[in-house]
């Protein structure tokens, strides 16, 4: 951990010296991850395999129900930020079909999400890229 730097500043409004500690911690591991949304084109490196998580949400009648959702931990290659994405059944199927035994982990991908005319689901164009 870095040592805090003490800086003394003169406050004009109170006419006093104030000591502020400039603390800049080094992040060792992000415990909670932000949720990324797969939009038109994303560049992700998969940091983990796809896993099922329990999600609680309201149904059409306003009743709380439990639902499972598939998520994966990824790194956004554009920003370098770590997060997680919800992996729909179509994208999950594409990865499972082409990468046996979760071999997509530690690989980078360009993922393009496309609408399918007249359908509720989305189609994905997935390219493995060098990162």
C-alpha positions as CSV (number, residue, x, y, z in Angstrom):
1,X,0.0,0.0,0.0
2,X,1.2,3.5,-0.8
3,X,1.9,5.9,2.0
4,X,-0.4,8.9,2.1
5,X,1.1,12.3,1.2
6,X,0.2,15.1,3.6
7,X,-0.5,18.4,1.9
8,X,-1.2,21.6,3.9
9,X,-3.6,24.0,2.2
10,X,-4.6,27.5,3.3
11,X,-8.4,27.9,3.3
12,X,-9.4,31.5,2.5
13,X,-12.9,31.2,3.8
14,X,-12.0,29.9,7.3
15,X,-8.5,31.6,7.4
16,X,-6.9,28.3,8.6
17,X,-4.5,25.8,7.4
18,X,-6.1,22.4,6.6
19,X,-4.2,19.2,6.3
20,X,-5.5,16.9,3.5
21,X,-4.3,13.4,3.0
22,X,-3.9,12.3,-0.6
23,X,-4.6,8.6,-0.5
24,X,-4.2,6.6,-3.7
25,X,-4.7,2.9,-3.0
26,X,-3.5,0.2,-5.4
27,X,-6.4,-2.1,-6.4
28,X,-5.3,-5.7,-6.0
29,X,-8.5,-7.4,-7.2
30,X,-12.0,-6.1,-8.1
31,X,-14.4,-8.1,-6.0
32,X,-17.7,-6.7,-7.4
33,X,-17.8,-6.3,-11.2
34,X,-19.8,-3.8,-13.2
35,X,-22.3,-5.2,-15.7
36,X,-21.4,-4.6,-19.4
37,X,-24.0,-4.7,-22.1
38,X,-23.2,-6.4,-25.4
39,X,-24.1,-3.8,-28.0
40,X,-23.4,-3.5,-31.7
41,X,-19.7,-4.3,-31.5
42,X,-17.6,-5.1,-28.4
43,X,-14.0,-6.4,-27.9
44,X,-13.8,-8.7,-24.9
45,X,-11.4,-11.1,-23.4
46,X,-13.1,-13.9,-21.4
47,X,-11.6,-14.2,-17.9
48,X,-13.9,-17.0,-16.8
49,X,-16.1,-19.6,-18.1
50,X,-19.8,-19.0,-18.5
51,X,-21.7,-19.8,-15.2
52,X,-25.3,-19.8,-14.1
53,X,-26.3,-17.2,-11.5
54,X,-29.5,-16.8,-9.7
55,X,-31.4,-13.6,-10.4
56,X,-34.5,-12.4,-8.6
57,X,-36.8,-10.1,-10.5
58,X,-40.5,-9.2,-10.8
59,X,-42.7,-11.0,-13.4
60,X,-45.5,-9.5,-15.4
61,X,-47.8,-9.6,-12.4
62,X,-45.3,-7.9,-10.1
63,X,-44.5,-11.1,-8.2
64,X,-40.8,-11.7,-7.3
65,X,-39.5,-14.8,-9.0
66,X,-36.2,-16.6,-9.2
67,X,-34.6,-16.9,-12.6
68,X,-31.2,-18.2,-13.7
69,X,-29.0,-16.1,-16.0
70,X,-25.7,-17.1,-17.7
71,X,-22.8,-14.6,-17.0
72,X,-19.1,-14.5,-17.8
73,X,-16.3,-12.3,-16.4
74,X,-14.6,-10.4,-19.2
75,X,-12.1,-7.6,-19.8
76,X,-13.2,-4.8,-22.2
77,X,-10.2,-4.6,-24.5
78,X,-10.9,-1.0,-25.4
79,X,-11.1,0.4,-21.8
80,X,-9.2,-2.3,-20.0
81,X,-12.0,-2.4,-17.4
82,X,-13.1,-5.8,-15.9
83,X,-16.8,-6.6,-15.7
84,X,-19.3,-9.2,-16.5
85,X,-21.7,-9.8,-19.3
86,X,-25.0,-11.6,-19.6
87,X,-24.5,-14.4,-22.1
88,X,-27.6,-15.2,-24.0
89,X,-28.4,-18.7,-25.3
90,X,-27.4,-17.9,-28.9
91,X,-24.0,-16.5,-27.9
92,X,-23.5,-19.3,-25.5
93,X,-24.3,-21.8,-28.2
94,X,-21.8,-20.3,-30.6
95,X,-19.0,-20.4,-28.0
96,X,-19.9,-24.0,-26.9
97,X,-20.0,-25.2,-30.5
98,X,-16.6,-23.8,-31.5
99,X,-14.7,-24.0,-28.1
100,X,-15.1,-27.3,-26.3
101,X,-14.5,-27.5,-22.6
102,X,-14.6,-23.7,-22.1
103,X,-11.5,-23.2,-24.2
104,X,-12.7,-19.7,-25.0
105,X,-11.4,-18.6,-21.6
106,X,-8.3,-16.4,-21.9
107,X,-9.1,-15.7,-25.5
108,X,-10.1,-12.3,-27.0
109,X,-13.1,-11.8,-29.3
110,X,-14.8,-9.2,-31.4
111,X,-18.5,-9.8,-30.8
112,X,-21.1,-8.1,-33.1
113,X,-24.8,-8.3,-32.1
114,X,-27.2,-8.2,-35.0
115,X,-31.0,-8.1,-35.1
116,X,-32.8,-10.9,-37.0
117,X,-35.8,-9.6,-39.0
118,X,-39.1,-10.8,-37.6
119,X,-37.5,-12.7,-34.7
120,X,-37.1,-11.9,-30.9
121,X,-33.6,-13.3,-30.7
122,X,-30.3,-11.7,-31.8
123,X,-27.7,-13.2,-34.0
124,X,-24.0,-12.8,-33.2
125,X,-21.0,-12.5,-35.4
126,X,-18.0,-13.7,-33.3
127,X,-14.4,-13.4,-34.4
128,X,-11.4,-14.5,-32.3
129,X,-8.9,-11.7,-32.3
130,X,-5.3,-11.2,-31.2
131,X,-5.0,-9.1,-28.1
